Amino acid sequence: MRRAAVWSSVAFAQALKGESAMQSARRALDEVGLFEPAELTEDDATAFAEAGVRVGSVRWAAEQHVGSAVICGEA
């Protein structure tokens, strides 16, 4: 779960710089997809939810390239 959060942070930072975040965002999605929520402990479920929010925030980058203007609210 930590790797999913880290890769989503990397994707966000790349997008802010105007770089392609597609590969990092896909990696974040892959990492979060490795876990079965029903099999997690209560403590892990909290970490999983946090990772899910972080990955969800960069999911668009895995689907298409969007410029940093959209992230910064300039579009």
Buried (B, 14 or more C-beta within 10 A) or exposed (E): BEBBBBBBBBBBEBBEEEEBBBBBBBBBBBBBEEBEEEEBEEEEBEBBEBBBEBBEBBBBBBEEEBEBEEBEEEE
